[in-house]
Amino acid sequence: MTKSVCIIDDDELYKLLLKKTIQKLNLPVIITCFANGKEAFDTFLKEKNSQENLPDVIFLDINMPEMDGWEFMDAYLDLQPTISKEITIYIASSSIAYQDFEKAKKYAEISGYIVKPIPSDTVYKILQIL
């Protein structure tokens, strides 16, 4: 079964590297990228009733323009009850700040905090458990 991965990050090079990492795993995956939380949220809002158009997993950066990762999470929590699909969310950030790790723990919807770059074996494990 094909899985859907969403990368929400303003770093174009990182998005390209993560896409290539996922593609090299040779798993049936569709990858969608957004430059910030607002782009992703607006798309999810439009597609909330269509399971096949929503991702199975999100790799979410924290520091982005327009809508950062935390703002995205707050907006997503408001939208989540209306979404017809369970989405797994991982913070993928270059931040190693203790307060970011602690803040991520406050969201039950966040499955983990991964410091970038994400190792390919970690990506593989995440995609295998979906």
N, CA and C of each residue as an Amber inpcrd file, in Angstrom:
protein
   390
   0.8330000  -1.1840000   0.0000000   0.0000000   0.0000000   0.0000000
   0.8810000   1.2530000   0.0000000   0.5550000   2.1910000  -0.8480000
   1.3280000   3.4220000  -0.9590000   1.0420000   4.3370000   0.2260000
   2.1070000   4.8520000   0.8130000   2.0020000   5.7850000   1.9320000
   2.2360000   7.1990000   1.4190000   1.7440000   8.1630000   2.1630000
   1.8980000   9.5610000   1.7980000   2.7010000  10.2820000   2.8770000
   3.7610000  10.9630000   2.4420000   4.6410000  11.6930000   3.3490000
   4.5390000  13.1780000   3.0290000   4.4580000  13.9870000   4.0620000
   4.4210000  15.4370000   3.9100000   5.6300000  16.0300000   4.6330000
   6.3770000  16.8570000   3.9130000   7.5220000  17.5620000   4.4940000
   7.1470000  19.0390000   4.5610000   7.1280000  19.5890000   5.7720000
   6.8140000  21.0070000   5.9590000   8.0790000  21.6760000   6.4750000
   8.7520000  22.4000000   5.5800000  10.0600000  22.9710000   5.9060000
  10.3720000  24.0750000   4.9050000  10.9530000  25.1670000   5.3650000
  11.2940000  26.2600000   4.4580000  12.6670000  26.0980000   3.8170000
  13.4280000  25.1230000   4.2250000  14.7700000  24.8860000   3.6850000
  14.6660000  23.9770000   2.4540000  14.8280000  24.5760000   1.2780000
  14.6710000  23.8330000   0.0200000  15.6890000  22.7000000  -0.1070000
  16.9240000  22.9550000   0.3070000  17.9580000  21.9230000   0.2180000
  17.6200000  20.7430000   1.1240000  17.1750000  21.0290000   2.3320000
  16.8070000  19.9490000   3.2480000  15.6480000  19.1290000   2.6900000
  14.6420000  19.8160000   2.1430000  13.5000000  19.0890000   1.5640000
  13.9680000  18.1670000   0.4420000  14.8640000  18.6590000  -0.3910000
  15.3970000  17.8370000  -1.4820000  16.1490000  16.6300000  -0.9280000
  16.9820000  16.8480000   0.0790000  17.7450000  15.7460000   0.6790000
  16.8260000  14.7040000   1.3210000  15.8060000  15.1560000   2.0340000
  14.8830000  14.2130000   2.6690000  14.0850000  13.4530000   1.6120000
  13.6680000  14.1390000   0.5600000  12.9570000  13.4590000  -0.5320000
  13.8320000  12.3730000  -1.1460000  15.0930000  12.7000000  -1.4110000
  16.0230000  11.7210000  -1.9980000  16.2480000  10.5500000  -1.0430000
  16.3700000  10.8420000   0.2370000  16.5370000   9.7810000   1.2400000
  15.3480000   8.8330000   1.2060000  14.1600000   9.3850000   1.1610000
  12.9460000   8.5620000   1.1270000  12.8870000   7.7550000  -0.1640000
  13.1920000   8.3860000  -1.2860000  13.1350000   7.6980000  -2.5790000
  14.1300000   6.5440000  -2.6490000  15.2890000   6.7040000  -2.0400000
  16.3080000   5.6420000  -2.0530000  15.8800000   4.4090000  -1.2550000
  14.8850000   4.5550000  -0.4000000  14.4040000   3.4200000   0.3880000
  13.5650000   2.4620000  -0.4490000  13.2010000   2.8980000  -1.6500000
  12.4120000   2.0730000  -2.5770000  11.1110000   1.5700000  -1.9640000
  10.4570000   2.4380000  -1.2270000   9.1510000   2.1190000  -0.6600000
   8.0860000   2.8430000  -1.4820000   6.8810000   2.2790000  -1.5520000
   5.8180000   2.9630000  -2.2920000   5.3180000   4.1810000  -1.5100000
   5.8740000   5.3540000  -1.8370000   5.5930000   6.5710000  -1.0820000
   5.3250000   7.7370000  -2.0350000   4.3290000   8.5200000  -1.7040000
   4.0660000   9.7860000  -2.3870000   4.5410000  10.8840000  -1.4450000
   5.3420000  11.8210000  -1.9630000   5.9160000  12.8740000  -1.1280000
   5.3580000  14.2280000  -1.5580000   4.8650000  14.9820000  -0.5790000
   4.3770000  16.3340000  -0.8080000   5.1720000  17.2700000   0.0890000
   5.5420000  18.4340000  -0.4530000   6.3310000  19.3960000   0.3210000
   5.6230000  20.7470000   0.3930000   5.8000000  21.3970000   1.5250000
   5.2900000  22.7460000   1.7310000   6.4020000  23.5890000   2.3410000
   6.4110000  24.8980000   2.0240000   7.4600000  25.7980000   2.4940000
   7.2000000  26.3460000   3.8900000   5.9680000  26.2070000   4.3700000
   5.6520000  26.6910000   5.7150000   4.3530000  26.0520000   6.1930000
   4.0560000  26.2540000   7.4500000   2.8750000  25.6520000   8.0410000
   1.5760000  26.1480000   7.4380000   1.5360000  27.4070000   7.0090000
   0.3040000  27.9580000   6.4400000  -0.0630000  27.2560000   5.1460000
   0.9110000  27.0570000   4.2630000   0.6380000  26.3420000   3.0060000
   0.0640000  24.9580000   3.2960000   0.6910000  24.2540000   4.2170000
   0.2370000  22.9000000   4.5550000  -1.1470000  22.9390000   5.1930000
  -1.3350000  23.8290000   6.1540000  -2.6210000  23.9040000   6.8440000
  -3.7520000  24.2320000   5.8760000  -3.5340000  25.2020000   4.9980000
  -4.5680000  25.5720000   4.0250000  -4.9380000  24.3860000   3.1400000
  -3.9450000  23.6010000   2.7470000  -4.2050000  22.4110000   1.9330000
  -4.9810000  21.3750000   2.7350000  -4.5750000  21.1240000   3.9640000
  -5.2740000  20.1470000   4.8140000  -6.7220000  20.5730000   5.0500000
  -6.9340000  21.8740000   5.2130000  -8.2810000  22.3920000   5.4280000
  -9.1760000  22.0650000   4.2330000  -8.6320000  22.2380000   3.0290000
  -9.3930000  21.9340000   1.8070000  -9.6340000  20.4400000   1.6390000
  -8.6750000  19.6280000   2.0660000  -8.7100000  18.1830000   1.8180000
  -9.1540000  17.3610000   3.0290000  -9.6360000  17.9980000   4.0780000
  -9.8800000  17.3100000   5.3500000 -10.8260000  16.1170000   5.2650000
 -11.7010000  16.0940000   4.2930000 -12.6470000  14.9830000   4.1640000
 -12.2040000  13.9280000   3.1640000 -11.0100000  14.0900000   2.6410000
 -10.5180000  13.1780000   1.6130000  -9.2690000  12.4580000   2.1170000
  -9.4440000  11.2670000   2.6760000  -8.3230000  10.5260000   3.2630000
  -7.1610000  10.3470000   2.3020000  -7.4550000  10.0650000   1.0430000
  -6.3720000   9.7810000   0.0970000  -5.5280000  11.0130000  -0.2150000
  -6.0290000  12.2130000   0.0790000  -5.2650000  13.4270000  -0.1860000
  -4.5430000  13.9630000   1.0470000  -4.7000000  13.2830000   2.1580000
  -4.0170000  13.6810000   3.3890000  -2.8300000  12.7560000   3.6380000
  -1.7730000  13.2770000   4.2600000  -0.5830000  12.4420000   4.4770000
  -0.7680000  11.4190000   5.5920000   0.0460000  10.3800000   5.5270000
   0.1140000   9.4090000   6.6210000   1.0650000   9.9030000   7.7000000
   2.1080000  10.6160000   7.2640000   3.1080000  11.1280000   8.2030000
   3.5510000  12.5220000   7.7660000   3.8290000  13.3600000   8.7590000
   4.3390000  14.7100000   8.5220000   5.6880000  14.8440000   9.2130000
   6.6750000  15.3690000   8.4780000   7.9460000  15.7940000   9.0560000
   7.8620000  17.3180000   9.1200000   7.7720000  17.8680000  10.3290000
   7.4650000  19.2780000  10.5540000   8.6480000  20.0240000  11.1550000
   9.0950000  21.0500000  10.4390000  10.1360000  21.9300000  10.9670000
   9.4940000  22.8890000  11.9740000  10.3020000  23.4790000  12.8200000
   9.7810000  24.4320000  13.7990000   9.8790000  25.8610000  13.2700000
  11.0860000  26.2630000  12.8740000  11.3370000  27.6520000  12.5050000
  11.1020000  27.8730000  11.0150000   9.9580000  28.5010000  10.7070000
   9.5870000  28.8010000   9.3250000   8.8870000  30.1500000   9.2900000
   8.9170000  30.8130000   8.1270000   8.1820000  32.0770000   8.0080000
   6.6760000  31.8300000   7.9030000   5.9270000  32.8570000   8.0720000
   4.4710000  32.8720000   7.9260000   3.7400000  32.0990000   9.0160000
   3.9800000  30.7980000   9.1260000   3.3980000  29.9900000  10.2010000
   4.4390000  28.9550000  10.5930000   4.9710000  29.0720000  11.8130000
   6.0100000  28.1300000  12.2310000   5.3920000  26.7960000  12.6500000
   6.2230000  25.8790000  13.0450000   5.7520000  24.5440000  13.3940000
   4.7970000  24.5230000  14.5740000   5.0660000  25.3580000  15.5730000
   4.1860000  25.3940000  16.7450000   2.8330000  25.9880000  16.3810000
   2.8380000  27.0420000  15.5730000   1.5720000  27.6380000  15.1250000
   0.7880000  26.6390000  14.2720000   1.5180000  25.8860000  13.4440000
   0.8560000  24.8470000  12.6520000   0.1890000  23.8310000  13.5710000
   0.9040000  23.3940000  14.5980000   0.3430000  22.3960000  15.5130000
  -0.9190000  22.9220000  16.1950000  -0.9050000  24.1800000  16.6160000
  -2.0840000  24.7490000  17.2740000  -3.2750000  24.8020000  16.3110000
  -3.0180000  25.2020000  15.0680000  -4.0880000  25.2430000  14.0620000
  -4.5560000  23.8260000  13.7300000  -3.6090000  22.8970000  13.6300000
  -3.9450000  21.5020000  13.3270000  -4.8240000  20.8990000  14.4270000
  -4.5390000  21.2230000  15.6730000  -5.3430000  20.7000000  16.7880000
  -6.8010000  21.1470000  16.6870000  -7.0090000  22.3660000  16.2030000
  -8.3780000  22.8400000  16.0000000  -9.0540000  22.1020000  14.8480000
  -8.2760000  21.7650000  13.8300000  -8.8010000  21.0960000  12.6390000
  -8.9370000  19.5860000  12.8260000  -8.0960000  19.0130000  13.6540000
  -7.9980000  17.5550000  13.7940000  -9.3300000  16.8360000  14.0010000
 -10.2410000  17.3390000  14.8330000 -11.5050000  16.6070000  15.0190000
 -12.3310000  16.4510000  13.7350000 -12.0620000  17.2950000  12.7480000
 -12.8230000  17.2280000  11.4960000 -12.1020000  16.4370000  10.4090000
 -10.8790000  16.0000000  10.6990000 -10.0960000  15.2510000   9.7100000
 -10.4720000  13.7760000   9.7850000 -10.6240000  13.1900000   8.6240000
 -11.0900000  11.8010000   8.5480000  -9.9510000  10.7800000   8.5680000
  -8.7650000  11.2020000   8.9800000  -7.6060000  10.3090000   8.9420000
  -6.6800000  10.6090000  10.1130000  -6.0680000   9.5730000  10.6560000
  -5.0620000   9.7660000  11.7040000  -3.7180000  10.0240000  11.0320000
  -3.0990000  11.1390000  11.3810000  -1.8270000  11.5360000  10.7810000
  -0.7440000  11.4890000  11.8530000   0.3740000  10.8400000  11.5370000
   1.5150000  10.7620000  12.4480000   2.4100000  11.9730000  12.1970000
   2.7920000  12.6770000  13.2550000   3.5930000  13.8980000  13.1140000
   4.9010000  13.7560000  13.8800000   5.9930000  14.0950000  13.1850000
   7.3160000  14.1560000  13.8010000   7.8660000  15.5590000  13.6180000
   8.3910000  16.1370000  14.6890000   9.1450000  17.3740000  14.5580000
  10.4950000  16.9910000  13.9680000  10.8920000  17.6910000  12.9090000
  12.1990000  17.4900000  12.2790000  12.8660000  18.8560000  12.2480000
  13.7540000  19.0950000  13.1830000  14.3240000  20.4260000  13.3560000
  15.8210000  20.3550000  13.6020000  16.4970000  21.4340000  13.2410000
  17.9240000  21.5220000  13.5580000  18.1220000  22.0610000  14.9760000
  17.0380000  22.4700000  15.6180000  17.1150000  22.9930000  16.9810000
  17.3960000  21.8680000  17.9790000  18.3880000  22.1110000  18.8120000
  18.6700000  21.1720000  19.8990000  18.3510000  21.8180000  21.2530000
  17.5520000  22.8880000  21.1920000  17.1820000  23.6150000  22.4080000
  16.2710000  22.7560000  23.2860000  16.5960000  22.6970000  24.5460000
  15.8320000  21.9100000  25.5200000  14.3540000  22.3050000  25.5150000
  14.0870000  23.6140000  25.4330000  12.6980000  24.0690000  25.4790000
  11.8890000  23.5770000  24.2780000  12.5320000  23.3670000  23.1270000
  11.8140000  22.8180000  21.9710000  11.4620000  21.3500000  22.1980000
  12.3990000  20.5880000  22.7430000  12.1150000  19.1820000  23.0710000
  10.9490000  19.0990000  24.0620000  10.9920000  19.9480000  25.0800000
   9.9450000  19.9410000  26.1080000   8.5970000  20.3840000  25.5460000
   8.6210000  21.3900000  24.6880000   7.3720000  21.8650000  24.0920000
   6.7430000  20.7730000  23.2330000   7.5600000  20.0410000  22.4930000
   7.0480000  18.9540000  21.6450000   6.3530000  17.8920000  22.4880000
   6.8720000  17.6440000  23.6880000   6.2760000  16.6270000  24.5700000
   4.8700000  17.0060000  25.0260000   4.5510000  18.2890000  24.9830000
   3.2350000  18.7500000  25.4290000   2.1320000  18.4460000  24.4140000
   2.5300000  18.0980000  23.2060000   1.5580000  17.7570000  22.1630000
   1.4700000  16.2390000  22.0500000   0.3630000  15.6780000  22.4560000
   0.1740000  14.2220000  22.3490000   0.2080000  13.7680000  20.8930000
  -0.1000000  14.6640000  19.9800000  -0.1490000  14.3330000  18.5540000
   1.2360000  14.2290000  17.9190000   2.2670000  14.7020000  18.6000000
   3.6330000  14.6210000  18.0720000   4.2410000  13.2980000  18.5200000
   4.6030000  12.4770000  17.5470000   5.1280000  11.1310000  17.8300000
   6.6010000  11.1240000  18.1920000   7.3180000  12.1850000  17.8550000
   8.7330000  12.2250000  18.1760000   9.3810000  13.5130000  17.7150000
  10.5870000  13.7430000  18.2230000  11.3820000  14.9220000  17.8800000
  12.6950000  14.4020000  17.3130000  12.9710000  14.7440000  16.0680000
  14.1710000  14.2520000  15.3970000  15.0230000  15.4490000  14.9940000
  16.3000000  15.4110000  15.3550000  17.2160000  16.4780000  14.9720000
  17.7020000  16.2120000  13.5500000  17.6050000  17.2500000  12.7090000
  18.0390000  17.1470000  11.3110000  19.5570000  17.1020000  11.2370000
  20.0770000  16.4420000  10.2320000  19.3800000  15.6690000   9.2030000
  18.8990000  14.3290000   9.7630000  17.7660000  13.8730000   9.2460000
  17.1890000  12.6160000   9.7270000  17.9300000  11.4490000   9.0830000
  18.4960000  10.5500000   9.8810000  19.1860000   9.3820000   9.3080000
  18.2180000   8.5110000   8.5040000  18.7130000   7.9180000   7.4340000
  17.8490000   7.1130000   6.5630000  17.2320000   5.9330000   7.3070000
  17.9610000   5.3510000   8.2700000  17.3770000   4.2220000   9.0040000
  16.1980000   4.6720000   9.8760000  16.2450000   5.8990000  10.3720000
  15.1250000   6.4410000  11.1440000  13.9150000   6.6600000  10.2410000
  14.1520000   7.2220000   9.0620000  13.0660000   7.4250000   8.0940000
  12.4480000   6.0810000   7.7350000  13.2910000   5.0890000   7.4950000
  12.8110000   3.7560000   7.1280000  11.9180000   3.1740000   8.2320000
  12.3740000   3.2740000   9.4750000  11.5870000   2.7450000  10.6010000
  10.2330000   3.4390000  10.7120000  10.2270000   4.7500000  10.5330000
   8.9740000   5.5090000  10.6140000   8.0070000   5.0600000   9.5250000
   8.5100000   4.9200000   8.3140000   7.6370000   4.5400000   7.1980000
   7.1750000   3.0910000   7.3060000   7.9620000   2.2480000   7.9280000
   7.5780000   0.8430000   8.0840000   6.4480000   0.6520000   9.0890000
   6.3740000   1.5060000  10.1000000   5.3480000   1.3130000  11.1320000
   4.0120000   1.9600000  10.7820000   3.9510000   2.6550000   9.6710000
   2.6830000   3.2990000   9.2700000   1.6730000   2.2760000   8.8230000
